[in-house]
Amino acid sequence: MAIDAAARLSPSLATAAFLARRPAPTLFPYSLRRRLHLFRALASSSGGDGRIVALSSSELRKRRGLSSSSGAADPASAGDEKLRSLRRLFARPDVAIDAYIVPSQDAHQSEFIAECFMRRAYLTGFTGSAGTAVVTKDKAALWTDGRYFLQAEKELSHEWTLMRSGNHGIPTTSEWLNDVLPSGCRVGIDPFLFSFDAAEELKDSISNKNHELVLVRGMNLVDEIWGDSRPKPPKEPTRVHDIRYAGIDVASKLSFTRSHLAENGCDAVVISMLDEVAWLLNMRGSDVPHSPVFYSYLIVEASTATLFVDSNKVSEDVLRHLEKAGVKLKPYEAIVSEVERLAEKGAKLWLDSSSVNAAIVTAFKSSCPDVENGAVHAVYNVSPVTLAKSVKNEAEIEGMKNSHLRDAAALAEFWCWLEKEVCKKVPLTEVEVAEKLLEFRQKQDGFIETSFDTISGYGANGAIIHYRPTPEDCSSVGRDNLFLLDSGAQYTDGTTDITRTVHFGEPSPRQKECFTRVLQGHIALDVAVFPERTPGFVLDVLARSSLWKIGLDYRHGTGHGVGAALNVHEGPQSISYRYGNLTALQKGMIVSNEPGYYEDNSFGIRIENLLLIKELNLANSFGGISYLGFEKLTFVPIQSKLIDTSLLSPLEINWVNEYHEEVWKKVSPMLSGDSQDWLWKNTRPLLDVTH
């Protein structure tokens, strides 16, 4: 799935130092390579003085020849009322603000969130997973990144101005606020929805115009206007993640965490990232679509641990599991009062200020006794769980490998079915195709749910990087254009994520060239050898260089971390042009390899496998260090008819043939009949196919 862990947007421009600590939510990371494409952005227009200016969504649709009927229903009238209702709250004496910022995250900085926390989507009508809305008394603007430009154009009403973040001349949220607000205004946020770092950075940046950042406590303004129609918070039960798949018991993980506390002179640590809580306690849940996590916080102290969670989600089996590890329960809402209690007794707290929300950190700071003689009551550092979770143990690796093979069998059966149906000219919409894929996956042992909304895009829809078809607005899959399918699954033992692009008819020379260039980038990254301590951004150029040679590129990172039976996107590792993330790739980490190319209003291409980082046994070891490479986890054919073999080197042809041979050996024993025949046909050596 085409996203960086570092690409989630927050309302301020993260500094390089902050990004180096963790690929946490950041706004508008800037890439020098974009200088070559400044005036190609469809969301911008040159003024008479040569400036690039943002355009309203209605103007964007007009220039692109789009109407509200081309996308989701135009929510103009509803949008007007929502904005009017929100602005009325600005004047309340207990609010008293001039602007309000609505991010995409929940209180845990999650990418995927429960429906009741989708405040930015409710307010704006834009349903993409990343974006930040800013509303003043007379203006409304929505920032999102290149994965969602086309989608935002379709979904935003005329009341909203689309800000294509990362494009030259597009201001950050704070720059925009400093420009449109008179000096001395009050900018409000819900402190639970901003990490402490993001809130502090926003406060500093708007202070340039003497603006004040106001932490609106006790209520979220979007929730106020949402009212009774707002969905209820999730109440799904939690479950124990079996030690067969977890590999390490809870007591050992807590001991590891406590050793870090002791080394840093801390009395307790607050864990707020949902996947970190789930990993540390060997638990899973169903509160968030596509992610087996549950809403909770965890405080680990030297001899105790407390899980803050709705007790109705904890069964007797889970309770025994927690009691065995010495973990107590408290209500989810008690986290702030517990942090205040720790502060009042003088405890030194470990806080990951890049992920722990501003409400918790400010509550701790305000409750600490007076600092005497320079004493420090907190250590602000990346969570001790973050890196430990990203480096998979043997059981987690085995589970990922096994789940990927079952997933590959499901995909082979699916592609066999789809190819037959399309060739018979059976009318199938993008939604129906995604639903059928789900049916094949549901037959596999251990299947739980999809790991994200399936991206099923035919033709021009494939150019929308995070396209999500709906029954009301989708295309039929045919033989005249490319079809891009990005999908994944959550199994009890692993998490999958795979993209394939196919053509059921005759691809054009242009499509074949673009596909082959993307494939070359995919191969270059797959075979990379690199020294330990190498950060992922160093490798990103390998995936893009083939495209760069003909002046093409793509607007997303090349690789994201993947959890083991956890979130399909996890940090801190990534492979991206966003060079601020200095996290070294390490043995045992899992990353995606997914270069692509997207031609607006025409077609999209992406090829994605998941890779396990492994240590290589080389003839030399310069500097006495280890060298690393990748092992493939994904085994599904890459369509040969889309490959222009004249562009490939002998080594690249060998890579394709060897990969397909491995796919056949690993997956064919799990198939029979037509699906096995399909796999045989689609794993033939390239020379057999071309001659």
C-alpha positions as CSV (number, residue, x, y, z in Angstrom):
1,M,0.0,0.0,0.0
2,A,1.5,3.2,-1.2
3,I,2.2,5.3,1.9
4,D,5.1,6.3,4.2
5,A,4.9,5.9,7.9
6,A,6.5,9.4,7.8
7,A,3.9,10.8,5.4
8,R,0.9,11.2,7.8
9,L,0.1,14.9,8.1
10,S,0.1,17.0,11.2
11,P,-0.7,20.6,11.3
12,S,2.9,21.9,11.5
13,L,6.2,21.5,9.6
14,A,8.3,18.9,11.4
15,T,12.0,19.7,11.7
16,A,14.7,17.4,10.5
17,A,15.7,16.7,14.1
18,F,12.2,15.6,15.0
19,L,11.9,13.4,11.9
20,A,15.3,11.8,12.7
21,R,13.9,10.5,16.0
22,R,10.8,8.9,14.6
23,P,8.7,8.9,11.4
24,A,5.8,10.5,13.3
25,P,3.1,12.6,11.7
26,T,4.7,15.4,9.8
27,L,3.5,18.1,7.4
28,F,4.8,18.7,3.9
29,P,8.2,17.1,3.9
30,Y,9.9,18.8,1.0
31,S,11.7,17.0,-1.8
32,L,14.3,18.7,-4.0
33,R,13.3,16.6,-7.0
34,R,10.0,18.3,-7.1
35,R,11.7,21.5,-8.4
36,L,11.7,19.9,-11.8
37,H,8.0,19.6,-11.8
38,L,6.8,22.9,-10.2
39,F,4.4,23.9,-12.9
40,R,2.9,20.6,-13.6
41,A,0.7,20.6,-10.4
42,L,-2.9,20.7,-11.5
43,A,-3.9,22.2,-8.1
44,S,-1.9,25.3,-8.7
45,S,-2.0,28.2,-11.0
46,S,0.5,30.9,-11.8
47,G,-0.5,34.4,-11.1
48,G,0.6,37.4,-13.1
49,D,3.7,37.8,-10.9
50,G,4.7,34.2,-11.3
51,R,3.5,33.0,-7.9
52,I,1.9,29.6,-7.4
53,V,-1.5,30.0,-5.7
54,A,-3.8,27.4,-4.3
55,L,-7.2,27.0,-6.0
56,S,-10.6,26.2,-4.5
57,S,-11.9,22.7,-5.1
58,S,-14.7,24.1,-7.3
59,E,-12.1,25.9,-9.5
60,L,-10.0,22.7,-9.7
61,R,-13.0,20.7,-10.9
62,K,-13.8,23.4,-13.4
63,R,-10.3,23.4,-14.9
64,R,-10.2,19.6,-15.0
65,G,-13.7,19.4,-16.5
66,L,-15.1,17.7,-13.5
67,S,-18.5,18.2,-11.9
68,S,-19.8,17.0,-8.6
69,S,-21.3,14.0,-10.3
70,S,-17.8,12.8,-11.2
71,G,-17.0,12.0,-7.7
72,A,-18.8,11.7,-4.4
73,A,-22.0,13.7,-4.2
74,D,-21.2,17.4,-3.8
75,P,-21.7,18.1,-0.1
76,A,-21.9,21.9,-0.6
77,S,-25.1,22.5,1.3
78,A,-24.3,20.2,4.1
79,G,-20.7,21.6,4.2
80,D,-22.0,25.1,4.5
81,E,-24.1,24.2,7.5
82,K,-21.3,22.3,9.2
83,L,-18.9,25.3,8.8
84,R,-21.5,27.7,10.0
85,S,-22.2,25.6,13.1
86,L,-18.5,25.2,13.8
87,R,-17.9,28.9,13.4
88,R,-20.7,29.7,15.8
89,L,-18.8,27.8,18.5
90,F,-15.8,30.1,18.0
91,A,-17.7,32.9,19.8
92,R,-18.6,30.9,22.9
93,P,-17.0,32.5,26.0
94,D,-15.4,29.1,27.0
95,V,-13.9,28.8,23.5
96,A,-13.2,32.3,22.2
97,I,-11.0,31.4,19.1
98,D,-10.5,32.7,15.6
99,A,-9.5,29.5,13.9
100,Y,-9.7,25.7,14.6
101,I,-7.4,23.0,13.3
102,V,-8.9,19.5,12.6
103,P,-6.3,16.7,12.0
104,S,-7.0,13.2,10.8
105,Q,-5.6,11.4,13.9
106,D,-7.2,10.1,17.0
107,A,-5.7,10.5,20.5
108,H,-3.1,7.9,19.7
109,Q,-1.8,9.4,16.4
110,S,-3.2,6.4,14.5
111,E,-3.4,6.2,10.7
112,F,-6.6,4.1,10.7
113,I,-9.1,5.2,13.2
114,A,-12.6,4.2,14.5
115,E,-15.5,5.9,12.7
116,C,-16.4,8.0,15.7
117,F,-13.0,9.8,15.5
118,M,-13.2,10.6,11.7
119,R,-13.8,14.2,12.5
120,R,-11.9,15.7,9.6
121,A,-13.7,13.5,7.1
122,Y,-17.1,14.4,8.7
123,L,-16.4,18.1,8.5
124,T,-14.8,18.3,5.0
125,G,-16.3,15.4,3.1
126,F,-12.8,14.3,2.1
127,T,-12.4,10.6,3.0
128,G,-8.7,10.1,2.4
129,S,-6.7,8.8,5.4
130,A,-4.3,11.8,5.6
131,G,-5.1,15.5,5.7
132,T,-5.5,18.5,7.9
133,A,-8.4,20.9,7.9
134,V,-8.2,24.5,9.0
135,V,-11.2,26.7,9.5
136,T,-11.2,30.4,10.2
137,K,-14.1,32.8,10.6
138,D,-14.3,33.2,6.8
139,K,-12.0,30.6,5.2
140,A,-11.7,26.8,5.1
141,A,-8.7,24.9,3.7
142,L,-7.7,21.3,3.5
143,W,-4.1,20.1,3.2
144,T,-3.3,16.7,1.9
145,D,-0.4,15.0,0.0
146,G,0.2,13.8,-3.5
147,R,-1.5,10.4,-2.9
148,Y,-4.8,12.2,-2.5
149,F,-4.8,15.2,-4.8
150,L,-7.3,13.7,-7.3
151,Q,-9.5,12.3,-4.7
152,A,-9.7,15.5,-2.7
153,E,-10.6,17.4,-5.9
154,K,-13.6,15.2,-6.3
155,E,-14.8,15.1,-2.7
156,L,-14.3,18.7,-1.4
157,S,-17.2,21.2,-1.7
158,H,-16.7,24.6,-3.1
159,E,-16.4,26.0,0.4
160,W,-12.9,24.4,0.8
161,T,-9.6,25.4,-0.8
162,L,-7.4,22.4,-1.5
163,M,-3.8,22.8,-0.5
164,R,-1.5,20.4,-2.4
165,S,1.1,20.0,0.3
166,G,4.6,19.5,-0.9
167,N,4.1,21.5,-4.0
168,H,6.1,24.6,-4.5
169,G,4.4,27.8,-3.3
170,I,1.9,26.0,-1.1
171,P,2.2,27.3,2.5
172,T,2.1,25.1,5.6
173,T,-0.9,25.4,7.9
174,S,1.0,27.8,10.2
175,E,2.3,29.9,7.3
176,W,-1.3,30.1,6.0
177,L,-2.7,31.1,9.4
178,N,0.0,33.7,9.8
179,D,-1.0,35.1,6.4
180,V,-4.8,35.1,6.6
181,L,-5.3,36.1,10.3
182,P,-4.6,39.5,11.7
183,S,-2.0,39.7,14.4
184,G,-2.9,38.5,17.8
185,C,-5.5,35.9,17.0
186,R,-6.3,32.7,19.0
187,V,-5.9,29.3,17.2
188,G,-7.7,26.4,18.8
189,I,-6.9,22.7,18.8
190,D,-8.1,19.6,20.6
191,P,-4.9,18.7,22.6
192,F,-5.8,15.0,22.5
193,L,-5.4,15.0,18.7
194,F,-1.9,16.5,18.5
195,S,1.3,15.0,19.7
196,F,3.1,17.3,22.1
197,D,5.9,17.9,19.6
198,A,3.4,18.9,16.9
199,A,1.5,21.2,19.3
200,E,4.7,22.9,20.5
201,E,6.0,23.4,17.0
202,L,2.6,24.9,15.9
203,K,2.7,27.2,18.9
204,D,6.1,28.4,18.0
205,S,5.4,29.0,14.3
206,I,2.2,31.0,14.8
207,S,3.8,33.1,17.5
208,N,5.6,34.9,14.7
209,K,2.4,36.8,14.2
210,N,1.7,37.1,17.9
211,H,-1.0,34.4,17.6
212,E,-1.9,32.2,20.7
213,L,-2.3,28.5,20.6
214,V,-5.4,27.6,22.6
215,L,-5.8,24.0,23.9
216,V,-9.6,23.6,23.8
217,R,-10.2,21.3,26.7
218,G,-13.2,19.3,27.7
219,M,-14.7,19.1,24.3
220,N,-14.0,18.6,20.6
221,L,-15.7,21.3,18.5
222,V,-16.4,18.9,15.6
223,D,-18.0,16.4,18.1
224,E,-20.2,19.3,19.3
225,I,-21.7,19.9,15.8
226,W,-21.8,16.2,15.0
227,G,-24.1,15.6,17.9
228,D,-26.2,12.5,18.3
229,S,-25.5,11.4,14.8
230,R,-21.9,10.7,15.7
231,P,-21.1,7.0,15.7
232,K,-20.6,5.4,19.1
233,P,-17.1,4.4,20.3
234,P,-16.2,0.8,19.5
235,K,-16.9,-1.9,22.1
236,E,-15.3,-4.9,20.5
237,P,-13.7,-7.5,22.8
238,T,-9.9,-8.0,22.9
239,R,-8.1,-11.3,22.6
240,V,-4.8,-12.9,23.5
241,H,-2.3,-13.1,20.8
242,D,-0.9,-16.7,21.1
243,I,2.7,-17.1,22.1
244,R,3.1,-19.3,19.0
245,Y,2.9,-16.1,16.9
246,A,4.1,-13.6,19.5
247,G,7.3,-15.5,20.2
248,I,8.1,-13.6,23.4
249,D,5.9,-13.6,26.5
250,V,4.6,-10.5,28.2
251,A,6.8,-10.8,31.3
252,S,9.9,-10.7,29.2
253,K,8.7,-7.7,27.2
254,L,7.9,-5.8,30.3
255,S,11.3,-6.7,31.8
256,F,12.9,-5.4,28.6
257,T,11.0,-2.1,29.0
258,R,11.9,-1.8,32.6
259,S,15.5,-2.2,31.9
260,H,15.3,0.8,29.6
261,L,13.6,2.7,32.4
262,A,16.4,1.9,34.7
263,E,19.1,2.9,32.2
264,N,17.4,6.3,31.7
265,G,16.7,7.0,35.3
266,C,12.9,6.9,34.8
267,D,10.2,5.7,37.1
268,A,7.6,5.0,34.5
269,V,6.8,5.2,30.8
270,V,3.6,6.1,29.0
271,I,2.8,4.0,25.9
272,S,0.1,5.5,23.8
273,M,0.6,4.1,20.3
274,L,-2.1,1.4,19.9
275,D,0.1,-1.2,18.1
276,E,2.8,-0.7,20.8
277,V,0.4,-1.5,23.6
278,A,-0.9,-4.6,21.6
279,W,2.6,-5.8,20.9
280,L,3.9,-5.3,24.4
281,L,0.9,-7.1,26.0
282,N,0.5,-9.9,23.4
283,M,-3.1,-8.8,22.8
284,R,-5.1,-7.9,19.8
285,G,-8.4,-6.2,19.3
286,S,-11.0,-5.0,16.7
287,D,-11.6,-1.3,17.6
288,V,-10.0,0.0,14.4
289,P,-10.8,-1.1,10.9
290,H,-8.0,-3.1,9.3
291,S,-5.8,-3.0,12.4
292,P,-6.0,-5.6,15.2
293,V,-5.6,-3.0,18.0
294,F,-7.8,-1.6,20.8
295,Y,-8.1,1.8,22.3
296,S,-5.9,1.9,25.4
297,Y,-2.9,3.4,27.1
298,L,-0.3,1.6,29.1
299,I,1.9,2.8,31.9
300,V,4.8,0.6,32.8
301,E,6.5,1.3,36.2
302,A,9.5,-0.4,37.9
303,S,7.3,-3.1,39.5
304,T,3.8,-2.6,38.1
305,A,2.0,-2.0,34.8
306,T,-1.4,-0.5,34.3
307,L,-3.6,-0.9,31.2
308,F,-6.1,1.9,30.7
309,V,-9.0,0.3,28.7
310,D,-12.7,-0.1,28.7
311,S,-13.1,-3.1,31.0
312,N,-16.1,-4.4,29.0
313,K,-13.5,-5.3,26.3
314,V,-11.6,-7.6,28.6
315,S,-12.9,-11.2,28.8
316,E,-12.0,-13.6,31.6
317,D,-9.4,-15.2,29.4
318,V,-7.7,-11.9,28.7
319,L,-7.9,-10.9,32.3
320,R,-6.1,-14.0,33.4
321,H,-3.5,-13.4,30.7
322,L,-2.9,-9.9,32.1
323,E,-2.9,-10.9,35.8
324,K,-0.3,-13.5,35.0
325,A,2.0,-10.7,33.8
326,G,1.1,-8.5,36.7
327,V,-0.9,-6.0,34.7
328,K,-3.7,-4.0,36.4
329,L,-6.7,-2.4,34.7
330,K,-8.0,1.1,35.0
331,P,-10.6,2.9,32.9
332,Y,-9.5,4.4,29.6
333,E,-10.5,7.9,30.6
334,A,-8.3,7.7,33.8
335,I,-5.0,8.2,31.9
336,V,-4.8,11.9,32.5
337,S,-5.5,11.7,36.2
338,E,-3.0,8.9,36.6
339,V,-0.3,10.9,34.9
340,E,-1.1,13.9,37.2
341,R,-0.8,11.6,40.2
342,L,2.6,10.4,39.1
343,A,3.7,14.0,38.6
344,E,2.5,15.1,42.0
345,K,4.5,12.4,43.7
346,G,7.6,13.4,41.8
347,A,7.9,10.5,39.5
348,K,10.3,10.9,36.5
349,L,8.3,10.0,33.4
350,W,9.5,8.7,30.0
351,L,7.3,10.4,27.4
352,D,7.6,9.9,23.6
353,S,6.5,13.5,22.8
354,S,6.3,12.7,19.1
355,S,3.4,10.3,19.8
356,V,2.0,11.0,23.3
357,N,-0.7,13.6,22.9
358,A,-0.4,17.2,24.1
359,A,-3.2,16.7,26.7
360,I,-1.2,14.0,28.6
361,V,2.1,15.8,28.4
362,T,0.8,19.2,29.4
363,A,-1.2,17.6,32.3
364,F,2.0,16.0,33.5
365,K,4.1,19.2,33.2
366,S,1.5,21.3,34.9
367,S,1.2,18.9,37.8
368,C,4.9,18.5,38.5
369,P,6.1,20.2,41.7
370,D,8.3,23.2,41.3
371,V,11.6,22.3,39.6
372,E,14.4,22.9,42.1
373,N,18.1,23.0,41.3
374,G,17.5,22.2,37.7
375,A,15.8,18.9,38.3
376,V,14.1,17.3,35.3
377,H,10.9,15.4,35.8
378,A,10.7,13.8,32.3
379,V,12.7,12.2,29.6
380,Y,11.4,13.0,26.2
381,N,12.6,10.2,23.9
382,V,11.3,7.8,21.4
383,S,9.3,5.0,23.0
384,P,11.4,2.0,24.0
385,V,8.8,-0.3,22.4
386,T,9.1,1.3,18.9
387,L,12.3,-0.3,17.7
388,A,11.8,-3.6,19.6
389,K,8.4,-4.1,17.8
390,S,9.8,-3.4,14.4
391,V,12.6,-6.0,14.6
392,K,10.7,-9.3,14.3
393,N,11.6,-12.4,16.3
394,E,11.7,-15.9,14.8
395,A,8.1,-16.8,15.6
396,E,6.9,-13.5,14.1
397,I,8.9,-14.1,10.9
398,E,7.6,-17.6,10.6
399,G,4.1,-16.4,10.9
400,M,4.6,-13.7,8.3
401,K,6.0,-16.3,5.9
402,N,3.2,-18.8,6.4
403,S,0.5,-16.2,6.1
404,H,2.0,-14.8,2.9
405,L,1.9,-18.2,1.3
406,R,-1.7,-18.7,2.1
407,D,-2.4,-15.2,0.9
408,A,-0.6,-16.0,-2.4
409,A,-2.8,-19.1,-2.9
410,A,-5.9,-17.0,-2.4
411,L,-4.6,-14.4,-4.9
412,A,-3.8,-17.0,-7.5
413,E,-7.3,-18.4,-7.3
414,F,-8.7,-14.8,-7.5
415,W,-6.6,-13.8,-10.6
416,C,-7.5,-17.0,-12.3
417,W,-11.2,-16.3,-11.8
418,L,-11.0,-12.6,-12.7
419,E,-9.1,-13.2,-15.9
420,K,-11.7,-15.7,-17.1
421,E,-14.6,-13.4,-16.2
422,V,-13.1,-10.4,-18.0
423,C,-12.2,-12.4,-21.0
424,K,-15.8,-13.6,-21.2
425,K,-16.9,-9.9,-21.0
426,V,-18.8,-10.5,-17.8
427,P,-19.6,-7.0,-16.4
428,L,-17.7,-6.5,-13.1
429,T,-17.3,-3.3,-11.2
430,E,-14.2,-2.4,-9.2
431,V,-16.3,-2.9,-6.0
432,E,-17.4,-6.4,-7.1
433,V,-13.9,-7.4,-7.9
434,A,-12.7,-6.3,-4.4
435,E,-15.6,-8.2,-2.8
436,K,-14.7,-11.4,-4.7
437,L,-11.1,-11.1,-3.6
438,L,-12.3,-10.9,-0.1
439,E,-14.3,-14.2,-0.6
440,F,-11.1,-16.0,-1.7
441,R,-9.1,-14.7,1.2
442,Q,-11.9,-15.6,3.7
443,K,-11.4,-19.3,2.7
444,Q,-7.8,-19.2,4.0
445,D,-7.0,-20.4,7.6
446,G,-6.5,-17.7,10.1
447,F,-8.1,-14.9,8.0
448,I,-9.5,-12.1,10.2
449,E,-10.1,-9.1,7.9
450,T,-8.5,-6.9,5.2
451,S,-5.4,-4.9,6.3
452,F,-6.7,-1.8,4.5
453,D,-9.5,-0.9,2.1
454,T,-8.7,-2.6,-1.1
455,I,-7.6,-0.3,-3.9
456,S,-9.3,-1.6,-7.0
457,G,-8.7,0.9,-9.8
458,Y,-9.3,0.4,-13.5
459,G,-7.9,2.8,-16.0
460,A,-7.9,6.5,-14.8
461,N,-9.0,5.4,-11.3
462,G,-5.7,3.5,-11.0
463,A,-3.9,6.9,-11.2
464,I,-5.6,7.9,-7.9
465,I,-2.9,6.5,-5.6
466,H,-5.2,5.7,-2.7
467,Y,-8.4,5.3,-4.7
468,R,-11.3,3.6,-3.0
469,P,-14.3,2.5,-5.2
470,T,-17.8,2.8,-4.0
471,P,-20.9,1.2,-5.4
472,E,-22.3,4.6,-6.3
473,D,-19.2,5.8,-8.1
474,C,-16.9,3.2,-9.7
475,S,-15.8,1.8,-13.1
476,S,-16.2,-1.7,-14.6
477,V,-13.0,-3.7,-15.2
478,G,-12.4,-4.3,-18.8
479,R,-9.8,-5.3,-21.5
480,D,-8.9,-1.8,-22.7
481,N,-6.7,-0.4,-19.9
482,L,-4.6,-1.3,-16.9
483,F,-6.1,-2.6,-13.7
484,L,-4.3,-1.8,-10.4
485,L,-5.1,-3.9,-7.3
486,D,-3.5,-3.1,-4.0
487,S,-4.8,-5.3,-1.2
488,G,-3.8,-7.0,2.0
489,A,-5.1,-9.2,4.8
490,Q,-4.8,-9.6,8.6
491,Y,-4.3,-13.2,9.6
492,T,-3.8,-14.6,13.1
493,D,-0.1,-15.1,12.3
494,G,0.7,-12.3,9.9
495,T,-0.1,-9.2,7.9
496,T,0.0,-9.0,4.1
497,D,0.2,-6.1,1.6
498,I,0.6,-6.7,-2.2
499,T,0.0,-4.7,-5.3
500,R,-0.2,-6.0,-8.9
501,T,-1.0,-4.2,-12.1
502,V,-2.4,-6.2,-15.1
503,H,-3.9,-5.7,-18.5
504,F,-6.5,-8.1,-19.8
505,G,-6.2,-6.9,-23.4
506,E,-3.3,-5.5,-25.3
507,P,-1.2,-2.9,-23.4
508,S,0.1,0.1,-25.4
509,P,3.8,0.6,-25.9
510,R,3.6,3.5,-23.5
511,Q,2.1,1.4,-20.8
512,K,4.6,-1.4,-21.3
513,E,7.5,1.1,-21.1
514,C,6.2,2.7,-17.9
515,F,5.5,-0.7,-16.3
516,T,8.9,-2.0,-17.2
517,R,10.6,1.1,-15.7
518,V,8.6,0.5,-12.5
519,L,9.7,-3.2,-12.5
520,Q,13.3,-2.2,-13.0
521,G,13.1,0.0,-9.9
522,H,11.4,-2.8,-8.0
523,I,14.2,-5.2,-8.9
524,A,16.9,-2.7,-8.1
525,L,15.7,-2.3,-4.6
526,D,15.0,-6.1,-4.1
527,V,18.6,-7.0,-4.9
528,A,20.2,-4.1,-3.0
529,V,23.1,-4.9,-0.6
530,F,23.9,-2.3,2.0
531,P,25.9,-1.9,5.2
532,E,24.3,-2.0,8.6
533,R,23.2,1.4,10.0
534,T,22.0,2.5,6.5
535,P,18.8,4.6,6.8
536,G,16.0,3.8,4.3
537,F,16.1,7.0,2.4
538,V,19.6,6.1,1.0
539,L,17.9,3.2,-0.9
540,D,15.0,5.2,-2.3
541,V,16.9,6.4,-5.4
542,L,17.3,2.8,-6.5
543,A,13.6,2.4,-7.1
544,R,13.2,5.7,-8.9
545,S,16.3,5.9,-11.2
546,S,14.8,3.9,-14.0
547,L,11.8,6.3,-14.1
548,W,14.0,9.4,-13.7
549,K,15.9,8.4,-16.9
550,I,12.8,9.3,-18.9
551,G,11.6,12.1,-16.7
552,L,9.0,10.2,-14.7
553,D,8.5,9.8,-10.9
554,Y,5.8,9.0,-8.3
555,R,4.5,11.0,-5.4
556,H,4.8,8.5,-2.5
557,G,7.5,6.7,-0.6
558,T,8.9,3.4,-1.9
559,G,8.6,1.4,1.3
560,H,6.9,1.4,4.7
561,G,7.3,-0.8,7.7
562,V,4.8,-3.7,8.3
563,G,3.8,-5.2,11.6
564,A,3.6,-8.9,12.3
565,A,-0.1,-9.6,12.7
566,L,-0.4,-5.9,13.5
567,N,-0.6,-2.6,11.6
568,V,0.0,-2.8,7.9
569,H,2.0,0.5,8.3
570,E,4.4,0.8,11.1
571,G,7.5,2.8,12.0
572,P,10.1,3.7,12.5
573,Q,11.6,2.3,9.3
574,S,10.8,3.4,5.8
575,I,12.3,3.7,2.4
576,S,11.4,7.2,1.1
577,Y,12.7,10.3,-0.5
578,R,11.8,12.0,2.9
579,Y,15.4,12.1,4.0
580,G,14.6,13.3,7.5
581,N,14.0,9.8,8.7
582,L,17.4,8.5,9.8
583,T,16.2,5.2,11.3
584,A,18.6,2.5,10.2
585,L,17.3,-0.6,8.5
586,Q,18.0,-3.6,10.7
587,K,17.9,-7.4,10.4
588,G,14.4,-8.6,11.1
589,M,12.6,-5.5,10.0
590,I,9.9,-5.9,7.3
591,V,9.4,-3.2,4.6
592,S,7.4,-2.9,1.4
593,N,9.0,-2.5,-2.0
594,E,6.4,-0.5,-4.1
595,P,7.6,1.9,-6.8
596,G,4.9,3.1,-9.2
597,Y,3.9,5.5,-11.9
598,Y,0.6,7.3,-12.3
599,E,-0.6,9.1,-15.4
600,D,-3.5,11.4,-14.4
601,N,-6.8,10.6,-16.1
602,S,-5.2,7.6,-17.9
603,F,-3.7,4.8,-15.8
604,G,-1.7,3.8,-12.7
605,I,1.0,1.3,-12.1
606,R,2.4,-0.1,-8.9
607,I,4.3,-3.3,-8.1
608,E,4.5,-4.2,-4.5
609,N,6.1,-7.1,-2.5
610,L,7.0,-7.2,1.2
611,L,10.6,-7.8,2.1
612,L,12.4,-9.2,5.2
613,I,15.7,-7.6,6.0
614,K,18.4,-10.2,6.5
615,E,22.1,-10.4,7.1
616,L,24.2,-11.5,4.2
617,N,27.2,-13.7,4.2
618,L,29.7,-11.9,1.9
619,A,33.3,-12.6,1.0
620,N,34.4,-9.3,2.7
621,S,33.3,-7.2,5.7
622,F,34.8,-3.8,5.2
623,G,35.2,-2.0,8.5
624,G,34.2,-5.1,10.4
625,I,30.5,-4.4,9.9
626,S,27.6,-6.5,8.7
627,Y,26.0,-6.2,5.3
628,L,22.3,-6.5,4.8
629,G,19.9,-7.5,2.0
630,F,16.3,-8.5,1.4
631,E,14.3,-11.8,1.4
632,K,11.0,-11.8,-0.4
633,L,7.8,-12.6,1.5
634,T,5.3,-12.1,-1.3
635,F,4.9,-14.8,-4.0
636,V,2.4,-13.8,-6.7
637,P,3.3,-13.6,-10.5
638,I,4.1,-10.3,-12.2
639,Q,2.3,-10.1,-15.5
640,S,4.7,-10.9,-18.3
641,K,2.7,-9.3,-21.1
642,L,3.4,-5.9,-19.6
643,I,7.1,-6.3,-19.6
644,D,9.2,-4.8,-22.5
645,T,12.1,-7.3,-22.3
646,S,14.1,-5.1,-24.7
647,L,14.5,-2.6,-21.8
648,L,15.7,-5.3,-19.3
649,S,19.3,-6.4,-18.7
650,P,20.1,-10.1,-18.6
651,L,20.3,-9.8,-14.8
652,E,16.8,-8.3,-14.6
653,I,15.4,-11.0,-16.9
654,N,17.0,-13.6,-14.6
655,W,15.5,-11.9,-11.6
656,V,12.0,-12.2,-13.1
657,N,12.5,-15.8,-14.1
658,E,14.0,-16.9,-10.8
659,Y,11.2,-15.1,-8.9
660,H,8.5,-16.8,-10.9
661,E,10.2,-20.2,-10.5
662,E,10.1,-19.6,-6.7
663,V,6.5,-18.6,-6.9
664,W,5.6,-21.8,-8.7
665,K,7.6,-24.0,-6.2
666,K,6.1,-22.4,-3.1
667,V,2.5,-21.8,-4.2
668,S,1.6,-24.5,-6.7
669,P,1.3,-27.3,-4.0
670,M,-1.5,-25.2,-2.4
671,L,-3.5,-25.1,-5.7
672,S,-5.3,-27.4,-8.0
673,G,-7.2,-27.4,-11.3
674,D,-7.6,-24.1,-13.2
675,S,-5.9,-22.0,-10.6
676,Q,-2.8,-24.2,-10.7
677,D,-2.9,-24.1,-14.5
678,W,-3.1,-20.3,-14.3
679,L,-0.1,-20.2,-12.0
680,W,1.9,-22.4,-14.4
681,K,1.0,-20.1,-17.3
682,N,2.0,-17.0,-15.4
683,T,5.3,-18.2,-14.1
684,R,6.8,-19.3,-17.4
685,P,10.3,-17.9,-18.1
686,L,10.3,-14.6,-20.0
687,L,12.1,-16.0,-23.1
688,D,9.3,-18.7,-23.3
689,V,6.7,-16.0,-23.2
690,T,8.4,-13.6,-25.7
691,H,9.4,-16.3,-28.2
